[in-house]
Amino acid sequence: MTVSADPGAGRRRVVDVCVLALDRECWRTYFRGLAAVAPAYLRAFGRHATSVFGADHASFRARLDTGDQAAAIDLLVAGRPERTDAEALLKDMDDNGVVHQVLMSCGGATADGDDVNARVAAVAAEAPDRMQAWAGIDLTDPRRAVTELERCHALGMRGFAVTPFWQGVDPRDPAYDPVFGRARELGMPLWLHTGHHFARHAHDLCHPRNVDWIARRHPGLPIVAGHAAWPWVLEMVSIAQRHREVYLDLSSHRPPWMSRPGSGWEPLLLYGATALRDRVLFGSATWVNADPVAVLADQVAALGLGDEVTDRWLYGNAARLLELERR
């Protein structure tokens, strides 16, 4: 497959560490799983999602209003491709200055008898110099989680994601130590959902204290604090300063809001330009934001961090974490 890693004249070079590029059945699996534990996401991000997916928002909301979540999800994903087109992904990357991206998987089985991790791994394998896949791992059964982690590693997946509110698990439970320990042995970084969520489970199930706990028990395991733990940004900044292997991912948040007084992002803008300038990562989170990556990158640049720090946030820090320069 012919690929380009040149961001092009006038474009900022970007590594996107949080991309969801799923096919129709994988999206259906994702949204059904999400709606089962956190149905409010469908309303909170429905306008963005319908814009990204080309679905009619009024019809989508009408189905939600009647309580038919399944029909709303079917409408949302109807226009998604039957199989993810790697060539189309690469073109979109080139159009937006994306040098490399991480394809995140939610894990789980699809209705047509396949599994999401395997499908996402197969897409990344079509252009391994430009894309890599990270597995979605369910911690509920630790032994099964270790087995799945090893299977995904064999498929070529290079990291893994855990979303505590999805399964209602506390990552600080020592029962999950074998999962994190095996990930460290395999060289698979952890992306951990931190911060706000809409699930029925306790809000602080995704508190950044989870990152501190795992980092202390598993030194050497790189941890990406997904979504940067807003609204607990100050605590997240403190924890990141305690652990050199902890990174903060900005995905799902809109950069223009970060500079607004009272947004809660003040600690990141201060320390992210100084003590943590080498630990902030860019992510788009795809479906929750209708703006293309190039626009988001320009919005990061508009935060006034300076060219050097902006390049670290958008490209350099992720390139180092993912060891892109060694390839």
Residue pairs with C-beta under 8 A, 6 or more apart in sequence:
1 86
1 87
1 90
1 126
1 127
3 90
3 127
3 129
3 130
4 90
4 94
5 99
5 100
5 129
5 130
6 94
7 13
7 14
7 97
7 98
7 99
8 94
8 97
11 96
11 97
11 294
11 297
12 97
12 294
12 297
12 298
12 301
12 310
12 311
12 314
12 315
13 97
13 99
13 311
13 314
13 315
14 96
14 97
14 98
14 99
14 282
14 293
14 294
14 297
14 314
14 315
15 98
15 99
15 100
15 101
15 281
15 282
15 314
15 315
15 318
15 319
15 322
15 324
16 98
16 100
16 101
16 102
16 282
16 283
16 284
16 293
17 101
17 102
17 191
17 224
17 249
17 251
17 281
17 282
17 283
17 318
17 321
17 322
18 102
18 104
18 191
18 226
18 249
18 251
18 252
18 283
18 284
18 285
18 286
19 101
19 102
19 103
19 104
19 283
19 284
19 285
19 286
20 30
20 103
20 104
20 106
20 285
20 286
20 287
21 84
21 89
21 103
21 120
21 123
21 286
22 30
22 80
22 84
22 106
22 116
22 119
22 120
23 80
23 81
23 82
23 83
23 84
23 119
24 77
24 78
24 80
24 81
24 82
25 82
25 110
25 111
25 112
25 114
26 84
26 105
26 106
26 110
26 116
26 119
26 120
27 76
27 77
27 80
28 73
28 74
28 77
28 110
28 111
29 106
29 108
29 109
29 110
29 111
29 116
30 106
30 108
30 116
31 42
31 73
31 76
31 77
32 70
32 73
33 106
33 108
33 166
34 41
34 42
34 166
35 41
35 42
35 69
35 73
37 165
37 166
37 168
37 199
37 200
37 201
38 165
38 166
38 197
38 198
38 199
38 200
39 69
39 198
40 198
41 198
42 49
42 64
42 69
42 72
42 73
43 61
43 64
44 198
45 287
45 288
46 57
46 60
46 61
46 64
47 57
48 287
48 288
48 289
48 290
49 55
49 60
49 76
49 287
49 288
50 56
50 57
50 60
50 76
51 57
51 290
52 286
52 287
52 289
52 290
53 76
53 77
53 79
53 80
53 287
54 79
55 75
55 76
55 78
55 79
56 75
59 75
60 72
60 75
60 76
61 72
63 69
63 71
63 72
63 75
64 72
84 119
84 123
86 123
86 126
86 127
86 131
89 101
89 123
89 127
89 131
90 127
90 130
92 98
93 99
93 101
93 130
95 292
95 294
96 292
96 293
96 294
96 297
97 293
97 294
97 297
98 293
99 130
99 315
99 319
99 324
100 129
100 130
100 131
100 132
100 318
100 319
100 322
100 324
101 130
101 131
101 132
102 131
102 132
102 133
102 134
102 159
102 283
102 322
103 120
103 123
103 124
103 131
103 132
103 133
103 134
104 120
104 134
104 136
104 161
104 191
105 116
105 117
105 119
105 120
105 121
105 133
105 134
105 135
105 136
105 157
105 161
106 116
106 136
106 161
106 163
106 166
107 115
107 116
107 117
107 135
107 136
107 137
107 138
107 148
108 115
108 116
108 136
108 138
109 115
109 116
110 116
110 119
116 136
117 133
117 135
117 136
117 148
117 151
117 152
117 155
117 157
118 155
120 133
120 135
120 157
121 133
121 135
121 152
121 155
121 156
121 157
123 131
123 133
124 131
124 132
124 133
124 156
124 157
125 133
125 156
128 156
129 327
132 157
132 158
132 159
132 322
133 155
133 156
133 157
133 158
134 157
134 158
134 159
134 160
134 161
134 188
134 189
134 191
135 148
135 149
135 152
135 157
135 159
135 160
135 161
135 188
136 160
136 161
136 163
137 145
137 148
137 149
137 152
137 160
137 161
137 162
137 179
138 144
138 145
138 148
138 166
138 167
139 145
139 162
139 164
139 167
139 169
139 171
139 176
139 179
140 167
140 169
142 175
142 176
142 178
142 179
143 178
145 176
145 179
146 178
146 179
146 182
149 160
149 179
149 182
149 183
149 186
149 188
150 182
150 186
152 160
153 186
153 188
157 188
158 187
158 188
158 189
158 322
159 188
159 189
159 190
159 191
159 224
160 183
160 188
160 189
160 190
160 191
161 190
161 191
161 192
161 193
161 226
162 171
162 190
162 191
162 192
162 193
163 193
163 226
164 170
164 171
164 192
164 193
164 201
164 205
164 206
164 210
165 193
165 197
165 199
165 201
165 205
165 206
166 193
166 199
168 199
168 201
168 205
169 176
169 205
170 205
170 210
171 192
171 210
171 213
171 214
172 209
172 210
172 213
172 214
177 217
177 218
180 190
180 214
180 217
180 218
180 221
181 218
183 189
183 190
183 218
183 221
184 218
184 220
184 221
189 221
189 222
189 223
189 224
189 321
190 214
190 221
190 222
190 223
190 224
191 224
191 226
191 249
192 210
192 211
192 214
192 223
192 224
192 225
192 226
193 206
193 226
193 227
194 206
194 207
194 208
194 210
194 211
194 225
194 226
194 227
194 228
194 229
194 232
194 236
195 206
195 208
195 226
195 227
195 228
195 229
195 230
195 231
195 232
195 236
196 203
196 206
196 227
196 230
196 231
197 203
197 205
197 206
199 205
206 229
207 229
207 232
207 235
208 225
208 229
208 232
208 235
208 236
208 239
209 235
209 239
211 223
211 225
211 229
211 236
211 239
211 240
211 243
211 246
212 239
212 242
212 243
214 221
214 223
215 221
215 223
215 239
215 242
215 243
215 245
215 246
216 243
219 245
220 245
221 245
222 245
222 246
222 247
222 321
223 243
223 245
223 246
223 247
224 247
224 248
224 249
224 281
224 321
225 236
225 239
225 240
225 246
225 247
225 248
225 249
226 249
226 251
226 283
227 249
227 250
227 251
227 252
227 253
227 285
228 236
228 248
228 249
228 250
228 253
228 268
228 280
229 235
229 236
229 248
230 253
230 264
230 265
231 264
233 264
233 265
233 266
233 267
233 268
234 267
236 248
236 268
237 248
237 267
237 268
237 271
237 272
237 276
239 246
240 246
240 247
240 248
240 276
240 279
241 271
241 275
241 276
246 279
247 279
247 280
247 281
247 317
247 321
248 268
248 272
248 276
248 279
248 280
248 281
249 281
249 282
249 283
250 280
250 281
250 282
250 283
250 300
250 313
251 282
251 283
251 284
251 285
252 283
252 285
252 288
252 289
253 265
254 289
254 291
254 296
254 299
255 296
255 299
255 300
255 302
255 303
256 299
256 302
257 263
257 265
258 265
258 268
258 269
258 303
259 265
259 269
259 303
259 304
268 276
268 280
269 303
269 305
272 279
272 280
272 305
272 309
272 313
273 305
273 306
273 309
277 309
277 312
277 313
278 312
278 316
278 317
278 320
279 317
280 312
280 313
280 317
281 313
281 317
281 318
281 321
282 296
282 297
282 300
282 313
282 314
282 315
282 318
284 293
284 296
289 296
291 299
297 314
300 310
300 313
300 314
301 310
301 314
303 310
305 313
318 324
319 325
